[in-house]
Amino acid sequence: MRQTRKKKHEKLDEANLDRVIELLESDSPITKKVACEMLNISYNTTRLGSIIEEHKDIMSYRANRKAQNRGKRATNTEIREAVQDYLAGYNISEIAKRLYRSTTFVRNIIHTVGVPEKLSKEAHSKCYSYKWTLLPEQCISDEFEEGERVWSVRNNSIAVIKRELTNEYQASMPGYMSVTDYQEKYGARMYQIYVITDAELFSPIFGHMTNVGYHSAGLAYDLGRSKHLEEYGVTV
């Protein structure tokens, strides 16, 4: 399937293309000049026709694939891709398009498998309290192991357990002014964690880097276990 080259300023997203096609094919159609203006492309009827034809081909192909998949159970590959894409930051609609499935199908995978809820940056910035309800039952645990990869509700990201901040550990570290018994104070163990913000990143200074992030801390009820995802081949 050929692809028309697109420029950054051009408004060739699916919603806008659908709207333009609808107006072009209405009882009182818009002119091709107006259609080009709506798409923010130069007035070129040949290119306009190519863009519209390509979009229709993509929509038709997607509809056929979705029809072929309708009623079929999720494969292990689909489960793995849906979960990994969701944790990587793709929204439900984007994942559904990639899998040629419905949004309901993808939501059911996320819910059934037990994947922590990943909030958008906007939603997370407005979240002032963190609740157990954000973690599926499969993720909840009272304690974690060093090196274990978990989901940090507070940081809205994958993290690695570095160590538990036990009374003994705090007492042994010169930087601690006093020892806090977290289990007595908060009813949960406290862990030092490393929050992963980028799985891979290229720096002009340091070159290619992996698992880029920052150090933080989290109580056990703000951390979600991910080991149950391994049976689906999910790499967290």
N, C-alpha and C positions, 0 to 999 in steps of 0.2 A: 504494500500500500504506500503510494508516494506521499510525501509530506511537503507542503508549501513552506518556504522559508519565511519566518516571521520576525518582525522587529519589535524591540521592547516597548515602544510607544503605541503599538497597534493593539486595539481592544478585540482580541480574537479568542476570548474565553468562551466556553461552551454556552453559557447563559446568554451572552450578547449575540452569538451566532444564531442561536435558536430564535431569538427575538427578531433579528434582521430577516431571517428566512421566512418567519411567520408573516412579517409585514410585506415582504416581496411577493408572497403567494396569497395574500388576502384579496378580498373582492375589490378593494380600493388600494392597489399596491403602491408602495413608495417607489421612487425612481432609483436607478442604480447609483446615481450620483449621491443621493441621500444615504443609500446603504453604505457606500464607501465612507461617507462622513461619520456614520454611526460606528463603523469599525475602525475609524481613524487611520485609514489607508489612503494612498494616493488614488485619484480617480483613474481606474484602469479596469474596464469591464472584463477583460480576459482574466486578469488575476482574481477579480471578485468571483468570477465563475469557478475558477480552480479552487479557491478557498471554500466556497459553498459546497462544491462537489466532494471535496476531501472530507469536510465535516459530516456530510450525509453518509459517506462511506464508513466513517468511523462509528457513527451512531448505529448504522445498520449492522455492522460487524458486532458491535457490543450487544445489541439487542438479540442477535442470533446466538451468541455465546451464552447469554443469560438464559435464553429459552432452552438451550441444550442442557444447561446445568440445573434448571428448575426442578425441584423435587428430589434431587440427588443429595445424599448426605455429604457432609464436609469431609474431605480427604485429609490425611495427616499433613500433606504439603500445604493445603489451604489453611489449616489451623496454625501451623508454624508461621507461615507468611503473615497471616492476619495479626497474630499476637506480636511478632517481632516488629511489624510495621507500626502497630498501635503504640508500642513502647518507645519506638523511635520518633514518634510525634505526628504521624499521619492521622488525619481524622477518619471517621467511619466511612464517609462518602468516598474519600480518595481510595481507601482500601477496597471498598465494594467495586469501584471501577476497575482496579487492578486485577481483581479476582473474577470479574464478570459475574458478580453476585449482587443480591439486594442488600440494602443497608440493614434490614432486619436480620438477614442471615449472618452478617458480620457481628452485629450486636449480640446475637445469641451465642456466637463463638466466644466472644470476650466475657460474657456473663457466665456461661457454662464452665469454661476452662478455669475461671477464677483469676482474671487479670486485674491488677490494681487500676483504679481510675486515674487516668492522666488528664489533668486539667489544662486548659489553654493558659497562656501567660496572663491574659486579662483576668480570667476567672481565679487563677491562683493568687494574683496580686490582691484580690479582694477577699481572700479567704483568711480570716483572722483566727479561726479555731479549727483544729484537726480532730476528726472523729473516727471511731472504729468503723463506722459505716462506709468509709472510703476504702476500706480493705475487705476483700472477699474473705470468707471463712477459711479457705485453703491457705491464705497468706499469714494468718494470725499465729503468733508464737510468743511465748514468754521469754525465750532466750535464743541467742544466735551464736554461731561459731566464727572464730577469726578467719578472715578470707572469704566468708560467705557473701554472695552478691544478693542484695535485698532491694526493696522498693522503699524509698524515703518519702512518706506522705508530706512531711514538712517542707522538703526540698523539691517535691514533685519530680523526682528523678531516680535513676538507678544509683545505688551506692554500694560500697564494699565495707564490710565490718573490719575495723582495724583491731579493736580490743574493747573489752568491757571495762568501764571506769569503776572498778570495785573499790571498796574502802582501802584495801591493802595496796592497790596500785596508786591511788591518790596519795596515801601516806608515804610511799616510796619516792615520789616525785618532788624535787625541791621547789618547782614552780607553783605547787598548790599551797595556798595560804591556810586552807582548812579542808577537812574531809567532809564530804556530803554523802550521807547514806540515802541514795536515790530510791531504793526500795521502800525505805521507811517514809520518805518525804513524798514520793510520787506514786508509790505502789508498783514500780516497774524498774527493771534494770536499765542503766544508761550505757550507751555505746559510743565510742569514738568511731566516726565513719569517714569515708572518702567519697564525696559525691561526684559522680561522673557527668560532666556537662557535654562533652564531645567524645564520641567513640574514636574518631580520627580527626586530626587537625594538622594543617601544614603551617609552620611558622617560618618567616623569612630568616629568623635568627637560629632557631633550634631544629628546623627541618621538619620531617614527618614525625608526629607525635600521636600516641594512642592513649585512650582513657584519661583525657585531660579533665581536670576538675579542681575541687578544693576540699579542705578538711572541715568537718562539722561534727555535730553530735546529735544523737536521737534516743529517745526513750523507746523501749521495746514495743509499746502500743502504737508508735508512729512509724514502725518499720514492718515491712511485709516480706515474708519468706517467698522465694521464687523456685525452690527445688521441685515443686510439683509440676512446673512447666517443662522440666527436662524430658519427661516421658513423651512429649510431643516434638522433641528435637529443637526446642526453643533455646537459643543462646542469649542469655541476659547479660 
